[in-house]
């Protein structure tokens, strides 16, 4: 098995079918990748609906459906990591989807010390018009340099999506389930001790990032909870770095800390902006 695809899903809607269909239409050989689909939380009627779709529309793809009663995207990803068989791992959210060349091009760029990065395409649910998105601009800026040190493309490391990662990097680490925000950034920092370089696919390998009004990104949370959460994130960054400073890039550590600090200092403004689905720049740092 060359690639394991991890997809957490909670009370999925029709967008999940679009995600799974995009993976059924890959140019990469079907026998060379598996999909680990983790349904977390409520089982019915979602499990039966997913099984029905798989049997009718995605029977040509190796999909393993796993159910857990415990809700939470981090918990779902951690469960999936214990099932990984692939040489490489990629993470996809259930409301996102990918272009047909996504796996083929990503696999051609990844190696034992290199993460493959693809072209990000952001849009609002119901309208495929491409939106201004920081990662898209970063791709355009960095792709011309080809393979390069990962620190040059550090904006990509706000989360595990849009990249292909050697499975040896991720199997020994888990996502922090105690955090409501920032756990994706923290996880990428945690595994950064292993990778050295990144390489970019062509713009034909696309990760389509969907923004929905009721997604986890736009869910309302109190300022008090957000302040407490980002304080914990900064503490955890520091604990990871100080435990093994020789294993982590100091510049990367400080940029992660600055990103978390920026979230705290601009928290009230961000809290307002995250409820305006039109401003994608306010969602990610």
MOLIN-V969810 format. One record per residue. RES is the residue in three letters. D_FIRST is the distance of its C-alpha to the first C-alpha in Angstrom with 2 decimals. Layout:
BEGIN
res=RES d_first=D_FIRST
res=RES d_first=D_FIRST
END
This chain:
BEGIN
res=UNK d_first=0.00
res=UNK d_first=3.80
res=UNK d_first=6.00
res=UNK d_first=7.59
res=UNK d_first=11.04
res=UNK d_first=13.91
res=UNK d_first=17.04
res=UNK d_first=20.13
res=UNK d_first=22.87
res=UNK d_first=26.46
res=UNK d_first=28.85
res=UNK d_first=26.92
res=UNK d_first=28.96
res=UNK d_first=28.42
res=UNK d_first=26.58
res=UNK d_first=23.44
res=UNK d_first=23.46
res=UNK d_first=23.65
res=UNK d_first=20.64
res=UNK d_first=18.49
res=UNK d_first=20.05
res=UNK d_first=19.20
res=UNK d_first=15.47
res=UNK d_first=16.05
res=UNK d_first=17.80
res=UNK d_first=15.28
res=UNK d_first=15.63
res=UNK d_first=11.96
res=UNK d_first=10.46
res=UNK d_first=9.98
res=UNK d_first=7.42
res=UNK d_first=5.02
res=UNK d_first=5.83
res=UNK d_first=7.41
res=UNK d_first=10.99
res=UNK d_first=12.67
res=UNK d_first=16.27
res=UNK d_first=18.88
res=UNK d_first=22.38
res=UNK d_first=24.82
res=UNK d_first=28.50
res=UNK d_first=30.11
res=UNK d_first=28.38
res=UNK d_first=30.78
res=UNK d_first=30.93
res=UNK d_first=27.65
res=UNK d_first=25.29
res=UNK d_first=26.89
res=UNK d_first=26.87
res=UNK d_first=23.14
res=UNK d_first=22.44
res=UNK d_first=24.90
res=UNK d_first=23.37
res=UNK d_first=19.86
res=UNK d_first=21.44
res=UNK d_first=23.64
res=UNK d_first=21.85
res=UNK d_first=18.08
res=UNK d_first=17.47
res=UNK d_first=15.32
res=UNK d_first=12.58
res=UNK d_first=10.42
res=UNK d_first=12.74
res=UNK d_first=13.55
res=UNK d_first=17.14
res=UNK d_first=18.51
res=UNK d_first=22.24
res=UNK d_first=24.35
res=UNK d_first=28.12
res=UNK d_first=28.16
res=UNK d_first=28.28
res=UNK d_first=27.14
res=UNK d_first=24.31
res=UNK d_first=23.82
res=UNK d_first=23.70
res=UNK d_first=21.13
res=UNK d_first=18.81
res=UNK d_first=19.43
res=UNK d_first=18.52
res=UNK d_first=15.19
res=UNK d_first=14.43
res=UNK d_first=14.94
res=UNK d_first=12.13
res=UNK d_first=9.37
res=UNK d_first=6.17
res=UNK d_first=4.67
res=UNK d_first=6.52
res=UNK d_first=8.77
res=UNK d_first=10.61
res=UNK d_first=13.16
res=UNK d_first=16.03
res=UNK d_first=17.95
res=UNK d_first=21.24
res=UNK d_first=21.94
res=UNK d_first=24.92
res=UNK d_first=23.25
res=UNK d_first=21.28
res=UNK d_first=19.79
res=UNK d_first=20.64
res=UNK d_first=18.79
res=UNK d_first=17.98
res=UNK d_first=16.67
res=UNK d_first=12.93
res=UNK d_first=13.74
res=UNK d_first=16.45
res=UNK d_first=14.98
res=UNK d_first=12.09
res=UNK d_first=14.96
res=UNK d_first=16.98
res=UNK d_first=14.92
res=UNK d_first=15.08
res=UNK d_first=15.58
res=UNK d_first=18.88
res=UNK d_first=18.68
res=UNK d_first=17.85
res=UNK d_first=17.62
res=UNK d_first=20.28
res=UNK d_first=21.02
res=UNK d_first=24.28
res=UNK d_first=25.61
res=UNK d_first=27.78
res=UNK d_first=29.87
res=UNK d_first=31.92
res=UNK d_first=33.93
res=UNK d_first=33.07
res=UNK d_first=35.06
res=UNK d_first=35.57
res=UNK d_first=32.98
res=UNK d_first=35.37
res=UNK d_first=33.68
res=UNK d_first=35.14
res=UNK d_first=35.99
res=UNK d_first=33.18
res=UNK d_first=33.16
res=UNK d_first=29.52
res=UNK d_first=30.11
res=UNK d_first=33.12
res=UNK d_first=31.24
res=UNK d_first=28.63
res=UNK d_first=31.56
res=UNK d_first=33.17
res=UNK d_first=30.32
res=UNK d_first=28.24
res=UNK d_first=30.95
res=UNK d_first=30.39
res=UNK d_first=26.82
res=UNK d_first=24.93
res=UNK d_first=27.05
res=UNK d_first=27.46
res=UNK d_first=25.87
res=UNK d_first=29.35
res=UNK d_first=30.45
res=UNK d_first=28.11
res=UNK d_first=28.67
res=UNK d_first=29.61
res=UNK d_first=25.96
res=UNK d_first=25.48
res=UNK d_first=27.29
res=UNK d_first=24.03
res=UNK d_first=20.21
res=UNK d_first=20.00
res=UNK d_first=19.85
res=UNK d_first=17.60
res=UNK d_first=14.12
res=UNK d_first=14.10
res=UNK d_first=12.41
res=UNK d_first=11.25
res=UNK d_first=13.69
res=UNK d_first=16.41
res=UNK d_first=16.16
res=UNK d_first=15.32
res=UNK d_first=18.92
res=UNK d_first=20.69
res=UNK d_first=21.63
res=UNK d_first=23.46
res=UNK d_first=27.18
res=UNK d_first=28.21
res=UNK d_first=31.89
res=UNK d_first=32.00
res=UNK d_first=32.76
res=UNK d_first=32.18
res=UNK d_first=30.74
res=UNK d_first=27.88
res=UNK d_first=25.36
res=UNK d_first=27.37
res=UNK d_first=27.76
res=UNK d_first=24.06
res=UNK d_first=23.44
res=UNK d_first=26.39
res=UNK d_first=25.13
res=UNK d_first=21.88
res=UNK d_first=23.81
res=UNK d_first=24.75
res=UNK d_first=21.48
res=UNK d_first=21.17
res=UNK d_first=23.79
res=UNK d_first=23.22
res=UNK d_first=22.17
res=UNK d_first=21.79
res=UNK d_first=22.48
res=UNK d_first=21.15
res=UNK d_first=23.81
res=UNK d_first=25.58
res=UNK d_first=23.66
res=UNK d_first=20.54
res=UNK d_first=22.23
res=UNK d_first=21.80
res=UNK d_first=24.63
res=UNK d_first=26.20
res=UNK d_first=28.45
res=UNK d_first=31.45
res=UNK d_first=33.11
res=UNK d_first=36.42
res=UNK d_first=35.12
res=UNK d_first=31.84
res=UNK d_first=31.37
res=UNK d_first=32.48
res=UNK d_first=35.76
res=UNK d_first=36.58
res=UNK d_first=39.97
res=UNK d_first=40.31
res=UNK d_first=43.52
res=UNK d_first=44.41
res=UNK d_first=45.00
res=UNK d_first=41.50
res=UNK d_first=40.01
res=UNK d_first=42.23
res=UNK d_first=41.30
res=UNK d_first=37.56
res=UNK d_first=37.60
res=UNK d_first=39.82
res=UNK d_first=37.21
res=UNK d_first=34.52
res=UNK d_first=36.77
res=UNK d_first=37.45
res=UNK d_first=33.80
res=UNK d_first=33.13
res=UNK d_first=36.04
res=UNK d_first=35.05
res=UNK d_first=31.58
res=UNK d_first=33.19
res=UNK d_first=36.11
res=UNK d_first=34.06
res=UNK d_first=32.37
res=UNK d_first=34.08
res=UNK d_first=32.99
res=UNK d_first=29.31
res=UNK d_first=29.90
res=UNK d_first=31.48
res=UNK d_first=34.98
res=UNK d_first=35.20
res=UNK d_first=32.01
res=UNK d_first=33.47
res=UNK d_first=36.78
res=UNK d_first=35.33
res=UNK d_first=33.40
res=UNK d_first=36.67
res=UNK d_first=38.63
res=UNK d_first=36.31
res=UNK d_first=36.81
res=UNK d_first=40.54
res=UNK d_first=40.77
res=UNK d_first=39.42
res=UNK d_first=42.14
res=UNK d_first=44.96
res=UNK d_first=44.24
res=UNK d_first=43.28
res=UNK d_first=46.07
res=UNK d_first=45.50
res=UNK d_first=41.74
res=UNK d_first=42.43
res=UNK d_first=44.53
res=UNK d_first=42.21
res=UNK d_first=39.09
res=UNK d_first=41.03
res=UNK d_first=41.62
res=UNK d_first=38.47
res=UNK d_first=39.73
res=UNK d_first=39.42
res=UNK d_first=35.76
res=UNK d_first=36.77
res=UNK d_first=37.91
res=UNK d_first=34.54
res=UNK d_first=32.64
res=UNK d_first=33.72
END
